[in-house]
Each structure stands twice: as C-alpha cells, then as structure tokens.
Amino acid sequence: MKRKLIIIGSVIVILILSFVIMGSLSKMKPEVKKEEKPLIKKFVKASQIKYGEIQTEFKETGRVSSQNSIDLSTEVRGKILLGAIPFKKGQSFKQGQLLLKIYNEEAQLALQAHKSRFLNSLANILPDIKIDFNENYNTWIEFFESVDIQKSLPQIPEPKSNKEKIFLASRNILADYYTIKSEEITLSKYYIFAPFNGSYTNVYIETGAVANPGVRIASIIRTDKLELEIPVETENIKHLSVGQNLKILPSNEEKEFSGRITRISNFVDPQTQSISVFIDLAKGPNKIYQGEYMKAIFSDIKIKNAVEIPRNAVFNQNQVFVVKEGKLKKQTVNVLMLNEETAIINGPEEGANIVTEALINAVDNMEVEILK
C-alpha cells in the first residue's frame, strides 16, 4: 500500500514539473510581430466639369407597322365565294378590288320580287294620282318608268301636299319603298371590296365555308402607308415634337429613308418604361415591310449649360461620384439626355472632378486618387 502511494506521488510530481518546464520554454520563444498590410489606394478616372452648349443626336430602334390593320368579318350569313384575287395569306390586293363575296342569289331574287310588287302597287295608284294630284302626275310617271328591278331604286318623288303624303302612306308606297332601299343596302354587304392597297396577314376560313355575321374571317394590312413606332426614354422625349423630320436607317444601315413624327403618346409603357413615338415613313424607291426593325436618328438637338460623360458613370438613374479632397462623394444630377454610350447632365458645380467610369464596390467617402 505504501509502495502504491509512493508511485502515485512520483507521477504527480513529474506531471507538475513538465507543465512548469513547458511554460518556461514558451515564454522564452520570441514574439512574432504581425506584418502590417500596405494600404492600397484606389485610382479612378475623372475629369473637370466645364459646362457649355452641346449639339448632339441620339438613335433608337423600333418596328415598322401598318397605319391601317383591319379584321374582316361579314354582316350577312352565307357561303364564301372567291373574289377577284386568291383568298390566301400573303396575297396582295389593290384598293377597290373585290376581295370576296357571299352567295347571294336567294337574297337577290327576293329583292327583285319585292321590286316587282312595288311596281304593281305604283301602277295601281297612278290613275288616282292623275285625278287627285294631277300637278305631280308627270313626276310619278317618270319615276315609274325609271324603276328597273335589276338596278337600285331611284329617288322617290316628294309629295307636294299633306293630302298626297297621306294617300301614299295609306297605300304603303312609302313603307315599301324604304323597305326595298334597306334590302339593297343589305345586298351590298354580300360583297367585300378592298378599302386600300394591302395584303392578307391571316386567313381564318376557306372559300366554300359558310360565314356567320360578326365572325372574323381574315386580317388585312395597308402596305402603302407604314409607320415606325420608336420607344424613347422619358429623359429624351422633351427634345422631340410632332412634325419633326428625321433620318431612318434599316437594320443593315445600307440605305437611308426619311420620316416625320406624326404623334407622341402621353403615357409610359409599364414594361419598357419608355414613351412611344410614331413616325410616318415617306415613300421611296426602296421597299419597306411591316415587322421590319429600323433605327431613327434624332439629330440637331442643342442642349445648353450641360456636360457629356460616359453613360455607365451614372448609377441609380441620376447619381454620380465626384472626387472632393481625395474622397468619393455621391451627388444627384439632372439627366438631360441619354445616348447609347453617353449621358448629358448638369447639376454639380463647375470645376468639380466628376468620375467618368463605372466603379465596383465604391462607397461614399472612399479615399481615391485621380488617375493622371
């Protein structure tokens, strides 16, 4: 037992001596000094603001569309028959050409039957007119002789007295006349003529099918009057006006067209946050197609008391960095115009050093040095 106690005591003494020796050795180890990282100064591109008058232009791209686009439908029911041209998508036509017709023989025969009955009614009243309204008899004879059941009814004679009007109304002459005139108008709706020079963009029903009133059967566009719709940023719209002339370039920029602003919308498109400008495209030797993308050049724009900087130097829509006493300072500016690569602004005091590049991870009061 005594021997065990001696062994345990010896182990404890050895452990204590080991900890004491390790502590002493660690204090003797030389202290390693941390190296201070050298301060890296950020260099920025900047230029001194000098205001003046800037003559500039900006370009925007839009799509060509027809000034007239119509969905065709019929007002009568019947089988669709071929007109003067094929009833097919992409088919061109001239103003006044018969696009299509609706089978109308039954309606035509019914109208001729009504005109025959009307002639019979006129023949029956002519003797009474000669006796009671002799002063107007020759007029009625001429009207009777001019009625042709194959043609539209001529203008009915005007009654010369209330007695004559009552007589005509009692014999249903007036009612029959206006009923026939209404049927003539209805018969004309069996024919659809081209309202302008154009082309079919879509055909929804084939010839031989039965058309119902109000149902869309085709879509057409006008091809001789086109316009270019250009989305323009709100900052630039104040430089444009209706009637302004400008140059138009196709996507390949090989040819040049002319155009004129016809209208400017007074609302912002919620998707593009831009305002639409509509440009009438002048006729020329070169063909323009609906759906084609073209570029409008808005030139001869003069802006006073302004400076032009790279567009990517503007952030948060209307803020820039200026360098003041070796530090970056955010400043709000007035954006007067935005071009593809530049922005025209004013606001900061003249002579201030404005940063002319996009900065990454830049913050207010960051120490910088202007790159010479």
PyMOL commands that set and color helices and strands:
alter all, ss='L'
color gray80, all
select helices_A, chain A and resi 2-28+105-132+134-146+162-170+173-188+237-239+311-313
alter helices_A, ss='H'
color red, helices_A
select strands_A, chain A and resi 42-44+46-48+52-66+69-73+78-82+92-93+98-102+191-193+198-203+210-211+216-222+226-233+245-250+257-264+274-281+293-310+319-324+327-332+334-338+342-346+353-355+368-370
alter strands_A, ss='S'
color yellow, strands_A
deselect
rebuild
show_as cartoon
